[in-house]
Amino acid sequence: MKFKRQEPIGPYFVDFVCHLKKLIIELDGGHHGEEDQIKYDQIRTEFLERQGYKVIRFWNAEVFTNIEGVLEALFQEIFGSGQSFAKVDG
């Protein structure tokens, strides 16, 4: 799958997008837990979903501390829950 980084969609820039799968990946820092940012992210996600995209989010810390879990979640999202990254990787 081909992902583009910092791609504009409407008035927003998304972290990563795969147009073929209509999948957006957002990597969130700590400020995304603040009330104002949560509301903004919700409005933004609703807009992107109206454009036909699915938005999945991971915390930045998750990428650093649980990369296997993040990759597994992405693999299942792209290829279906019957598939496993561990089976392909190992």
C-alpha distances in whole Angstrom, upper triangle without the diagonal:
4,6,10,13,16,15,19,19,22,24,22,20,17,16,12,10,7,9,8,8,11,10,12,13,17,18,22,25,29,30,27,30,33,34,33,30,29,31,29,25,26,27,24,22,24,23,20,20,22,20,18,15,15,16,16,18,19,22,22,24,22,19,22,24,22,18,18,19,16,13,15,15,11,10,13,12,8,10,14,17,18,15,16,14,18,18,15,16,20
4,7,10,13,12,16,16,20,22,20,17,15,13,10,8,6,8,8,9,11,11,12,12,16,17,21,24,28,28,26,29,32,33,32,29,28,30,27,24,26,26,23,21,23,22,19,20,22,19,18,15,16,16,16,18,19,22,21,24,22,19,22,25,23,19,20,20,17,15,17,17,13,13,16,14,11,13,17,20,21,19,19,17,21,21,18,19,23
4,7,10,9,13,14,17,19,16,14,11,10,6,5,5,8,9,10,10,9,9,9,12,14,18,20,24,25,23,26,28,30,29,25,25,26,24,21,23,23,20,18,21,20,16,18,20,17,16,13,14,13,14,15,16,19,18,21,20,17,20,22,21,18,19,19,16,14,17,16,12,13,16,14,12,15,18,20,22,20,20,18,21,22,20,20,24
4,7,6,10,11,15,17,14,11,9,8,5,5,7,8,11,12,12,11,10,10,12,14,17,20,23,24,22,25,27,29,27,24,24,25,23,20,22,22,18,18,20,19,16,18,20,17,17,14,15,14,15,16,17,19,18,22,21,18,21,24,23,20,21,21,18,17,20,19,15,17,19,17,15,18,21,23,26,23,23,21,24,26,23,23,27
4,5,9,12,15,16,13,9,7,6,5,7,9,11,14,15,14,12,10,10,10,11,14,17,20,20,19,23,24,26,25,21,22,23,20,18,21,21,17,17,20,19,16,18,20,18,18,15,16,14,15,15,15,17,16,19,19,16,19,22,21,18,21,21,17,17,20,19,16,18,20,18,17,20,23,25,27,25,25,22,25,27,25,24,28
4,7,9,12,12,9,6,5,5,6,8,11,13,16,17,15,13,11,10,10,11,14,16,19,19,17,21,22,24,22,19,20,21,18,16,19,18,15,15,18,17,14,17,19,17,18,15,16,14,15,15,16,17,16,20,20,18,20,23,23,21,23,23,19,19,22,21,18,21,23,20,19,23,25,27,30,28,27,25,28,30,28,27,31
4,6,10,11,8,5,5,7,7,7,10,10,14,15,13,12,10,11,11,14,16,19,22,21,19,23,24,25,23,20,21,22,18,16,19,18,14,15,17,15,12,15,17,14,15,13,15,14,15,16,18,19,19,22,22,20,23,26,25,23,25,25,21,21,23,22,18,21,23,20,19,22,24,27,30,28,28,26,29,31,29,28,32
4,6,7,6,4,6,9,10,9,12,12,15,16,14,14,11,13,13,16,17,20,23,21,20,23,24,24,22,19,20,20,17,15,17,16,12,14,16,13,11,14,15,12,15,13,15,14,17,17,19,21,21,25,25,23,26,29,28,26,28,27,24,24,26,24,21,24,25,22,21,25,27,29,32,30,31,29,32,34,32,32,36
4,6,5,6,7,11,11,9,12,11,14,15,11,12,10,13,13,16,18,21,23,22,20,23,24,24,22,19,19,19,16,14,15,14,10,11,13,10,8,11,11,9,11,10,13,12,15,17,19,21,22,26,25,24,27,29,29,27,28,27,24,24,26,23,21,23,24,21,20,24,25,27,30,29,30,29,32,34,32,32,36
4,6,8,10,14,14,13,15,14,17,18,14,15,13,16,16,19,20,22,25,23,21,24,24,24,21,19,19,18,15,14,15,13,10,12,12,9,8,12,11,9,12,12,15,15,18,19,22,24,24,28,28,27,30,32,31,30,32,30,27,27,29,26,24,27,27,24,23,27,28,30,33,33,33,32,36,37,36,36,39
4,7,10,14,15,15,18,17,20,21,17,17,15,17,16,18,19,21,23,21,19,22,22,21,18,16,18,16,13,13,14,12,9,12,13,10,10,14,13,12,15,15,17,16,19,19,22,23,23,27,27,27,29,32,31,30,32,31,27,28,30,27,25,28,29,25,25,29,30,32,35,35,35,34,37,39,37,37,41
4,6,10,12,12,15,15,19,19,15,15,12,13,12,15,15,17,20,18,16,19,19,19,17,14,15,15,11,11,13,11,8,10,12,9,9,12,13,12,15,13,15,13,15,15,18,19,20,23,24,23,25,28,28,26,29,27,24,25,27,24,22,25,26,23,23,26,28,29,33,32,32,30,34,36,34,34,37
4,7,9,10,13,14,17,17,15,14,10,11,10,12,13,16,19,17,15,19,20,21,18,15,17,17,13,12,15,14,10,12,14,12,10,14,15,14,16,13,15,13,15,14,16,18,17,21,21,20,23,26,25,24,26,25,21,22,25,22,20,23,24,21,21,25,26,28,31,30,30,28,31,33,32,31,35
4,6,7,11,12,15,15,12,10,7,8,7,9,11,14,17,16,14,18,19,20,18,15,16,17,14,11,14,14,10,10,13,12,9,12,15,13,14,11,12,10,11,11,13,15,15,19,18,17,20,23,22,20,23,22,18,19,21,19,16,19,21,18,18,21,23,24,28,26,26,24,28,30,28,28,31
4,7,11,13,16,15,13,11,7,6,5,7,9,12,16,16,14,17,19,21,20,16,17,18,15,13,16,16,13,13,16,15,13,15,18,16,17,13,13,10,11,10,11,12,12,16,16,14,17,19,19,17,19,19,15,16,19,17,14,17,19,17,17,20,22,24,27,25,24,22,25,27,26,25,28
4,7,10,12,12,11,8,6,5,7,9,12,15,19,19,17,20,22,24,23,19,19,21,18,15,17,18,15,14,17,16,13,15,17,15,15,12,12,10,10,11,12,14,14,17,16,14,17,20,19,16,18,18,14,14,17,15,12,15,17,14,14,17,19,21,24,22,21,19,23,25,23,22,26
4,6,9,9,7,6,4,6,9,12,15,18,22,22,19,22,24,25,24,21,21,22,19,16,18,18,14,13,16,15,11,13,15,13,12,9,10,9,10,12,14,17,17,20,19,17,20,23,21,19,20,19,16,15,17,15,12,14,16,13,12,16,18,20,23,21,21,20,23,25,23,23,27
4,5,6,6,5,7,9,12,15,18,21,25,25,22,25,28,29,28,24,24,25,22,19,20,21,17,16,18,17,13,14,16,13,12,9,10,11,12,14,16,19,19,23,21,19,22,24,22,19,20,20,16,15,17,15,11,13,14,12,10,13,15,18,20,19,19,18,22,23,21,21,25
4,5,5,7,8,11,14,18,21,24,27,27,24,27,29,30,29,25,25,25,23,20,21,21,17,16,17,16,12,13,14,11,10,8,10,12,14,17,19,22,23,26,24,22,26,28,26,23,24,23,20,19,20,18,15,16,17,14,12,15,17,20,22,21,22,21,25,26,24,25,28
4,6,8,11,13,17,20,23,27,30,30,27,30,32,33,32,28,28,28,26,23,23,23,20,18,20,18,15,15,16,13,11,10,12,14,15,18,21,24,25,28,25,23,27,29,26,24,24,23,20,18,19,18,14,15,16,13,10,12,15,18,20,19,20,20,24,24,22,23,27
4,5,9,11,15,18,21,25,28,28,25,27,30,30,30,27,25,26,24,21,21,22,19,16,18,17,14,13,15,13,10,8,9,11,12,16,18,22,23,25,23,21,25,26,24,21,21,20,17,16,16,15,12,12,12,9,7,10,12,15,17,16,18,17,21,22,20,22,25
4,7,10,13,17,19,23,26,26,23,25,27,28,27,24,22,23,21,18,18,18,15,13,14,13,10,9,11,9,7,5,6,9,11,14,17,21,22,25,23,22,25,27,24,22,23,21,18,18,18,16,13,14,14,11,10,13,14,17,20,19,20,20,24,25,23,24,28
4,7,10,13,16,20,23,23,20,22,25,25,25,21,20,21,19,16,16,17,14,12,14,14,10,10,13,11,9,5,5,6,8,11,13,17,18,21,19,18,21,23,21,19,19,18,15,14,15,13,10,12,12,9,8,12,13,15,18,17,18,18,21,23,21,22,26
4,6,10,13,16,19,19,16,19,21,22,21,18,17,18,16,13,14,15,12,10,12,12,9,10,13,11,10,7,6,5,6,8,11,14,15,18,17,16,19,21,19,18,19,17,14,14,16,13,11,13,14,11,11,15,16,18,21,20,20,19,22,24,23,23,27
4,7,10,13,16,17,14,17,20,21,21,17,16,18,16,13,14,16,13,11,14,15,11,12,16,15,14,10,9,6,5,6,8,11,12,15,13,12,16,18,16,14,16,14,11,12,14,11,9,12,13,11,11,15,16,17,21,19,19,17,20,23,21,21,25
4,6,10,13,13,11,14,16,18,17,14,13,15,14,10,12,14,11,10,14,14,12,13,17,16,16,12,11,7,6,5,6,8,9,13,12,11,15,17,16,15,17,15,12,14,16,13,12,15,16,14,15,19,19,20,24,22,21,20,23,25,24,24,27
4,7,10,11,10,12,15,17,17,14,14,16,15,12,15,17,14,13,17,18,15,17,20,20,20,16,14,11,9,6,5,6,6,9,9,8,11,14,13,12,15,14,11,13,16,14,13,16,18,16,17,20,21,22,25,23,22,20,22,25,24,23,26
4,7,8,6,9,11,14,14,11,11,14,13,10,13,15,14,13,17,18,16,18,21,21,21,18,16,12,10,7,6,5,6,9,10,10,12,14,15,15,18,16,13,16,18,16,16,19,20,18,20,23,24,24,27,26,25,23,25,28,27,26,29
4,6,6,8,10,14,14,11,12,15,14,12,15,18,16,16,20,21,20,21,24,25,25,22,20,16,14,11,9,6,6,8,10,11,12,14,15,16,19,18,15,18,21,19,19,22,23,22,24,27,27,27,30,29,27,25,27,30,30,28,31
4,5,6,8,11,13,10,11,15,14,13,16,18,17,18,21,22,22,23,26,27,27,24,22,18,16,13,11,8,8,9,11,13,14,15,17,18,21,19,17,21,23,21,21,25,26,24,26,29,29,29,32,31,29,28,29,32,32,31,33
4,5,5,9,9,7,9,12,12,11,14,16,15,16,19,21,20,22,25,25,26,23,22,18,17,14,13,10,11,12,15,16,17,18,20,21,24,22,20,23,25,23,23,27,28,26,28,31,31,31,34,33,32,30,32,35,35,33,36
4,5,8,8,5,6,9,9,8,11,13,12,13,16,17,17,19,21,22,23,20,18,15,14,11,11,9,10,12,14,15,17,18,19,20,23,21,18,21,23,20,20,24,25,23,25,28,28,28,31,31,29,28,30,33,33,32,34
4,7,9,7,6,10,11,10,12,15,15,15,18,20,20,21,23,25,25,22,20,17,15,12,12,10,12,13,14,17,18,18,19,21,23,21,19,23,24,21,22,26,26,24,26,30,29,28,32,31,30,29,31,34,34,33,35
4,6,5,6,9,10,10,12,14,15,16,18,20,21,22,24,26,27,24,23,19,18,15,16,13,15,16,18,20,21,22,23,24,27,25,23,26,27,25,25,29,29,27,30,33,32,32,35,35,34,33,34,38,38,36,39
4,5,5,6,9,10,11,13,14,15,17,19,20,21,23,25,26,24,22,19,19,17,18,16,18,19,21,23,24,25,26,27,29,27,25,28,29,26,27,31,30,28,30,34,33,32,36,36,35,34,36,39,40,39,41
4,5,5,6,9,10,11,12,14,16,17,19,20,22,23,25,23,22,19,19,17,18,17,19,21,22,24,25,27,27,28,31,28,26,29,30,27,27,31,31,28,31,34,34,34,37,37,36,36,38,41,40,40,42
4,5,5,6,8,10,10,12,14,15,16,18,20,21,22,20,19,16,16,14,15,14,16,18,19,20,22,23,24,25,27,25,23,26,27,24,24,28,28,25,27,31,31,31,34,34,33,32,34,37,37,36,39
4,5,5,6,9,10,10,12,14,15,16,18,20,21,19,17,14,14,12,14,13,16,18,18,20,22,23,23,24,26,24,21,24,25,22,22,26,26,23,26,29,28,28,32,32,31,30,33,36,35,35,37
4,5,5,6,9,10,11,13,14,15,17,19,20,19,18,15,16,15,17,17,19,21,22,23,26,27,27,27,29,27,24,27,28,25,25,28,28,25,27,31,30,30,34,34,34,33,35,38,38,38,40
4,5,5,6,9,10,11,12,14,16,17,19,17,17,14,15,14,17,16,18,21,22,23,25,26,26,27,29,27,24,26,28,24,24,28,27,24,26,30,30,30,34,34,33,33,35,38,37,37,40
4,6,5,6,8,10,10,12,14,15,17,14,14,11,12,10,13,13,16,18,18,19,22,23,23,23,25,23,20,23,24,21,20,24,24,21,23,26,26,26,30,30,29,29,31,34,33,33,36
4,5,5,6,9,10,10,12,14,15,14,13,11,12,12,15,16,18,21,20,22,25,25,25,25,27,24,21,24,25,21,21,24,24,21,23,26,25,26,29,30,30,29,32,34,34,34,37
4,6,5,6,9,10,11,13,15,14,14,12,14,14,18,19,21,24,24,24,27,29,28,28,30,27,24,26,27,24,23,27,26,23,24,28,27,28,32,32,32,32,35,37,36,37,40
4,5,5,6,9,10,11,13,11,12,10,12,13,16,17,19,22,22,22,25,27,26,26,28,25,22,24,25,22,21,24,24,21,22,26,26,27,30,30,30,30,33,35,34,34,37
4,5,5,6,9,10,11,9,9,7,9,10,14,16,18,21,20,21,24,25,24,24,25,23,20,21,22,19,18,21,21,17,19,22,22,23,27,27,27,27,30,32,31,31,34
4,6,5,6,9,10,10,10,9,12,14,17,19,22,24,24,24,28,29,27,27,28,26,23,24,25,21,20,23,23,19,21,24,23,24,28,28,29,29,32,34,33,34,37
4,5,5,7,9,9,11,10,14,15,19,21,23,26,25,25,29,30,29,28,30,27,24,26,27,23,22,25,24,20,21,25,25,26,30,30,30,30,34,35,34,35,38
4,5,5,7,6,8,8,11,13,17,19,21,24,23,23,26,28,27,25,27,25,21,22,23,20,18,21,21,17,18,21,21,23,27,26,27,27,30,32,31,31,35
4,5,5,5,6,7,11,13,17,20,22,25,24,24,27,28,27,26,27,24,21,22,23,19,18,20,19,16,17,20,19,21,24,25,26,26,29,31,30,31,34
4,5,7,9,11,15,17,21,23,26,29,27,27,31,32,30,29,30,28,25,26,26,23,21,24,23,19,20,23,22,24,27,28,29,29,33,34,33,34,38
4,6,9,11,15,17,21,24,25,29,27,27,30,32,30,29,30,28,25,25,26,22,20,23,22,18,18,21,22,24,27,27,28,28,32,33,32,33,36
4,7,10,13,16,20,23,25,28,26,26,29,31,29,27,28,26,23,23,23,20,18,20,19,15,15,18,18,20,23,24,25,26,29,30,29,30,34
4,6,10,13,16,19,21,24,22,22,26,27,25,23,24,22,19,19,20,17,15,17,16,13,13,16,16,19,22,21,23,23,26,27,26,27,31
4,7,10,13,17,19,22,20,19,23,24,22,21,21,19,16,17,17,14,12,14,14,10,11,14,14,16,19,19,20,20,24,25,24,25,28
4,7,10,13,16,18,17,16,20,21,19,18,19,17,14,15,16,13,11,14,14,11,12,16,16,17,20,20,20,20,23,25,24,25,28
4,7,10,13,15,13,13,17,18,16,15,16,14,11,12,13,10,9,12,12,9,11,15,15,15,19,18,18,17,20,23,22,22,25
4,7,9,12,10,11,14,15,14,13,15,13,10,12,14,10,10,14,14,12,14,18,17,18,21,20,19,18,21,24,23,23,26
4,6,8,6,7,11,11,10,10,13,10,8,11,12,10,10,14,15,13,15,18,18,18,21,20,19,17,19,22,22,21,24
4,5,5,7,9,10,10,11,14,12,10,13,15,13,14,17,18,17,19,22,22,21,25,23,21,20,21,25,25,23,26
4,5,5,7,9,10,10,14,13,10,13,16,15,15,18,20,19,20,23,24,23,26,25,22,20,22,25,25,23,25
4,5,5,6,8,9,13,12,11,14,16,15,16,19,20,20,22,25,25,24,27,25,23,20,21,25,25,23,24
4,5,5,5,7,10,8,7,11,12,12,13,16,17,17,19,21,21,20,23,21,19,17,18,21,22,20,22
4,6,6,5,8,8,6,9,12,11,12,14,16,16,18,20,21,20,23,21,18,16,17,20,20,18,20
4,6,6,10,11,10,12,14,15,15,17,19,20,21,23,24,23,26,23,20,18,18,22,21,19,20
4,6,9,9,10,12,14,14,16,18,19,20,22,23,24,23,25,23,20,17,17,21,21,19,20
4,5,5,6,9,10,11,13,14,16,17,19,20,20,19,21,19,16,14,14,17,18,16,17
4,5,5,6,8,10,10,12,14,15,16,18,19,18,20,17,14,12,12,16,16,13,15
4,5,5,6,9,10,10,12,14,15,16,17,15,17,14,11,9,8,12,13,10,12
4,5,5,6,9,10,11,12,14,15,15,14,16,14,11,9,10,13,14,13,14
4,5,5,6,9,10,11,12,14,15,14,16,14,12,10,12,15,15,14,16
4,5,5,6,9,10,10,12,13,13,15,12,10,7,9,12,12,11,13
4,5,5,6,8,10,10,11,10,11,9,7,5,7,10,11,10,13
4,6,5,6,9,10,10,9,12,10,9,9,11,13,14,14,16
4,5,5,6,8,9,10,13,11,10,9,12,14,13,14,17
4,5,5,6,7,8,10,8,7,6,10,11,10,11,14
4,5,5,5,5,7,6,7,8,11,12,12,13,16
4,6,6,7,10,9,10,11,14,15,15,16,19
4,6,9,11,9,11,11,14,15,14,15,19
4,7,8,6,9,9,13,13,12,14,17
4,5,6,9,11,14,13,13,16,18
4,5,7,10,12,12,14,16,17
4,7,10,12,11,12,15,16
4,7,9,8,9,12,13
4,5,5,7,9,10
4,5,5,6,8
4,5,5,6
4,6,5
4,6
4
